[in-house]
Amino acid sequence: METKYPLGYQFKLIQEKFKKYFNASLESMDLTFSQFVVLDYLEKNREGKVTQKDISQALQLKHSTVIGILKRLEVKEMVQCIVDQENKRYRNVLLTKKAVNSLEEMYRHREEMEKRLVSNLTKEEEKELRILLSKVLYSFPQEE
């Protein structure tokens, strides 16, 4: 099952297929993969303040992209963006009850996608893949 495509192109194809199938699995919730990633980040950082800038930096997304995602999530009543009282230049982003109540189902979809990714691998191959992918990821300079 070897392919002649360069590695970078194979990573691109995998990511595109992953996003396509993940988007299809989230369609019933009226969410996209990008929106899920932002909601997941907010959930993991719920104890502190999270600004649009924090999301942009952590997820390595352009500020304009984050603003667009957050606007769509606000319309869907999944997040609230509130001006920070200590620094009026920042907007804090909060999960709504609706988002919190939906997280379990979102995580179930992610788990299904994770299983699909490794469905043709043995447990040992999956472990090796995770090690190799980490090595590839960390072969690039880390952005701050």
Secondary structure by P-SEA (a helix, b strand, c coil): ccccccaaaaaaaaaaaaaaaaaaaaccccccaaaaaaaaaaaaaccccccaaaaaaaacccaaaaaaaaaaaaaaccbbbbcccccccbbbbbbcaaaaaaaaaaaaaaaaaaaaacccccaaaaaaaaaaaaaaaacccccc
